[in-house]
Amino acid sequence: MYFDKKFRSQLKDLFLWRRDVRRFKSRPVDENVLQEIISQAMLAPSVGLSQPWRFIQVDDKDLRQQIIHNYEVENDKASKIYTDEKASLYRSLKLSGLKEAPIHLAIFAEHESDIGSGLGRQTMPETIHYSVVTAIENLWLAARANGIGMGWVSILDPIKVCKTLKTPDNWHFIGYMCLGYPQEEHLDPELVRAGWEKVLDTSKVFFKK
Amino acid sequence: MYFDKKFRSQLKDLFLWRRDVRRFKSRPVDENVLQEIISQAMLAPSVGLSQPWRFIQVDDKDLRQQIIHNYEVENDKASKIYTDEKASLYRSLKLSGLKEAPIHLAIFAEHESDIGSGLGRQTMPETIHYSVVTAIENLWLAARANGIGMGWVSILDPIKVCKTLKTPDNWHFIGYMCLGYPQEEHLDPELVRAGWEKVLDTSKVFFKK
């Protein structure tokens, strides 16, 4: 299987145009498209082929409201670590699209599963979580290729998310995703546009030994 | 930016043909290609734009030998959790390409960095690690699109990896990657071909609430 120059260039565009989306249109996402991008997420690597990813699509209004409340409480707490201008800037940022997004997807890692028979995760059991995160990145890219934006909401009390969704004890919460058609498309991260942070140069992160 | 049907089909092929590669040719990887795929990894999402990914390309023979020794000790320990046929099967598996791979890349997450000013990671500080993992998945896909295979070696004592590479105290080891041109290409995971594990159906991992 050979990937040509044109595809490689489009793949780079996909990486560039994949953004954390927090502003969604109300237009619904087709069920088949959602199933297709989830099946592509499941093509991600996993330690010892453990495939620990577990997805819950949250449609119930009351459950969504509990997640939104969880976010609002935690975001209010988080805002208090900043002072002065940084605090005003923080409060001006839109950090989730929970209220508007047509699709809510809670994503978990199943612990203590026999799948994969423990291969590759004796010294670093956290690789079970990492496997789920590679699936989330596949999901993000597959969604964007289909014109769908995704936003990762991390400002949540993870214990409360599990209580709200009544998940099994051996499910570990990884992240809560909002998906839908984006109101805007951008090449640069919203936090760059808002003046919160800058993009690092390779020389700051790549070293040789 | 619109991605057409042909690109979407090729992207699915990329997910399918991205494999954990452990059998490498000796052919070297061009320095510019490596820099390009690392720059594409850096287009990954990161919590609060923290960009915590740190890469060390390990070229030094003695350092590589210490990593190989670390792997051999831990793999021998890991093999002892299996009995009977599973033990024989485990010992027959090739679980790393550390000796052959032209490129060794150790990947870390920088903790306690001011970059991103803590945004989005107050309730779930582990999202710093997850951000690095999304970069690793980008790296894997960008490498494969360029005909380069990657394998993630997780059977390592992470503390010893940090000691070997004398990393700063606030660098947390995430994973050790082998990269190079693959000897073989496959659509199915090696652990499926070897009879170690099967691929799960969506119905086992996707639920609605």
Boltz contact constraints between the chains, C-beta under 6 A:
constraints:
  - contact:
      token1: [A, 1]
      token2: [B, 17]
      max_distance: 6.0
  - contact:
      token1: [A, 3]
      token2: [B, 145]
      max_distance: 6.0
  - contact:
      token1: [A, 7]
      token2: [B, 10]
      max_distance: 6.0
  - contact:
      token1: [A, 8]
      token2: [B, 145]
      max_distance: 6.0
  - contact:
      token1: [A, 10]
      token2: [B, 7]
      max_distance: 6.0
  - contact:
      token1: [A, 11]
      token2: [B, 145]
      max_distance: 6.0
  - contact:
      token1: [A, 15]
      token2: [B, 40]
      max_distance: 6.0
  - contact:
      token1: [A, 15]
      token2: [B, 43]
      max_distance: 6.0
  - contact:
      token1: [A, 16]
      token2: [B, 43]
      max_distance: 6.0
  - contact:
      token1: [A, 17]
      token2: [B, 1]
      max_distance: 6.0
  - contact:
      token1: [A, 20]
      token2: [B, 45]
      max_distance: 6.0
  - contact:
      token1: [A, 38]
      token2: [B, 206]
      max_distance: 6.0
  - contact:
      token1: [A, 40]
      token2: [B, 15]
      max_distance: 6.0
  - contact:
      token1: [A, 43]
      token2: [B, 15]
      max_distance: 6.0
  - contact:
      token1: [A, 43]
      token2: [B, 16]
      max_distance: 6.0
  - contact:
      token1: [A, 45]
      token2: [B, 20]
      max_distance: 6.0
  - contact:
      token1: [A, 47]
      token2: [B, 154]
      max_distance: 6.0
  - contact:
      token1: [A, 49]
      token2: [B, 189]
      max_distance: 6.0
  - contact:
      token1: [A, 49]
      token2: [B, 191]
      max_distance: 6.0
  - contact:
      token1: [A, 49]
      token2: [B, 197]
      max_distance: 6.0
  - contact:
      token1: [A, 51]
      token2: [B, 200]
      max_distance: 6.0
  - contact:
      token1: [A, 53]
      token2: [B, 205]
      max_distance: 6.0
  - contact:
      token1: [A, 54]
      token2: [B, 205]
      max_distance: 6.0
  - contact:
      token1: [A, 55]
      token2: [B, 206]
      max_distance: 6.0
  - contact:
      token1: [A, 56]
      token2: [B, 207]
      max_distance: 6.0
  - contact:
      token1: [A, 56]
      token2: [B, 209]
      max_distance: 6.0
  - contact:
      token1: [A, 57]
      token2: [B, 208]
      max_distance: 6.0
  - contact:
      token1: [A, 58]
      token2: [B, 209]
      max_distance: 6.0
  - contact:
      token1: [A, 60]
      token2: [B, 209]
      max_distance: 6.0
  - contact:
      token1: [A, 63]
      token2: [B, 209]
      max_distance: 6.0
  - contact:
      token1: [A, 74]
      token2: [B, 123]
      max_distance: 6.0
  - contact:
      token1: [A, 78]
      token2: [B, 122]
      max_distance: 6.0
  - contact:
      token1: [A, 116]
      token2: [B, 197]
      max_distance: 6.0
  - contact:
      token1: [A, 120]
      token2: [B, 154]
      max_distance: 6.0
  - contact:
      token1: [A, 120]
      token2: [B, 155]
      max_distance: 6.0
  - contact:
      token1: [A, 122]
      token2: [B, 78]
      max_distance: 6.0
  - contact:
      token1: [A, 123]
      token2: [B, 74]
      max_distance: 6.0
  - contact:
      token1: [A, 123]
      token2: [B, 156]
      max_distance: 6.0
  - contact:
      token1: [A, 123]
      token2: [B, 157]
      max_distance: 6.0
  - contact:
      token1: [A, 124]
      token2: [B, 154]
      max_distance: 6.0
  - contact:
      token1: [A, 124]
      token2: [B, 158]
      max_distance: 6.0
  - contact:
      token1: [A, 127]
      token2: [B, 154]
      max_distance: 6.0
  - contact:
      token1: [A, 130]
      token2: [B, 133]
      max_distance: 6.0
  - contact:
      token1: [A, 133]
      token2: [B, 130]
      max_distance: 6.0
  - contact:
      token1: [A, 133]
      token2: [B, 133]
      max_distance: 6.0
  - contact:
      token1: [A, 134]
      token2: [B, 137]
      max_distance: 6.0
  - contact:
      token1: [A, 137]
      token2: [B, 134]
      max_distance: 6.0
  - contact:
      token1: [A, 137]
      token2: [B, 137]
      max_distance: 6.0
  - contact:
      token1: [A, 145]
      token2: [B, 3]
      max_distance: 6.0
  - contact:
      token1: [A, 145]
      token2: [B, 8]
      max_distance: 6.0
  - contact:
      token1: [A, 145]
      token2: [B, 11]
      max_distance: 6.0
  - contact:
      token1: [A, 154]
      token2: [B, 47]
      max_distance: 6.0
  - contact:
      token1: [A, 154]
      token2: [B, 120]
      max_distance: 6.0
  - contact:
      token1: [A, 154]
      token2: [B, 124]
      max_distance: 6.0
  - contact:
      token1: [A, 154]
      token2: [B, 127]
      max_distance: 6.0
  - contact:
      token1: [A, 155]
      token2: [B, 120]
      max_distance: 6.0
  - contact:
      token1: [A, 156]
      token2: [B, 123]
      max_distance: 6.0
  - contact:
      token1: [A, 157]
      token2: [B, 123]
      max_distance: 6.0
  - contact:
      token1: [A, 158]
      token2: [B, 124]
      max_distance: 6.0
  - contact:
      token1: [A, 189]
      token2: [B, 49]
      max_distance: 6.0
  - contact:
      token1: [A, 191]
      token2: [B, 49]
      max_distance: 6.0
  - contact:
      token1: [A, 197]
      token2: [B, 49]
      max_distance: 6.0
  - contact:
      token1: [A, 197]
      token2: [B, 116]
      max_distance: 6.0
  - contact:
      token1: [A, 200]
      token2: [B, 51]
      max_distance: 6.0
  - contact:
      token1: [A, 205]
      token2: [B, 53]
      max_distance: 6.0
  - contact:
      token1: [A, 205]
      token2: [B, 54]
      max_distance: 6.0
  - contact:
      token1: [A, 206]
      token2: [B, 38]
      max_distance: 6.0
  - contact:
      token1: [A, 206]
      token2: [B, 55]
      max_distance: 6.0
  - contact:
      token1: [A, 207]
      token2: [B, 56]
      max_distance: 6.0
  - contact:
      token1: [A, 208]
      token2: [B, 57]
      max_distance: 6.0
  - contact:
      token1: [A, 209]
      token2: [B, 56]
      max_distance: 6.0
  - contact:
      token1: [A, 209]
      token2: [B, 58]
      max_distance: 6.0
  - contact:
      token1: [A, 209]
      token2: [B, 60]
      max_distance: 6.0
  - contact:
      token1: [A, 209]
      token2: [B, 63]
      max_distance: 6.0
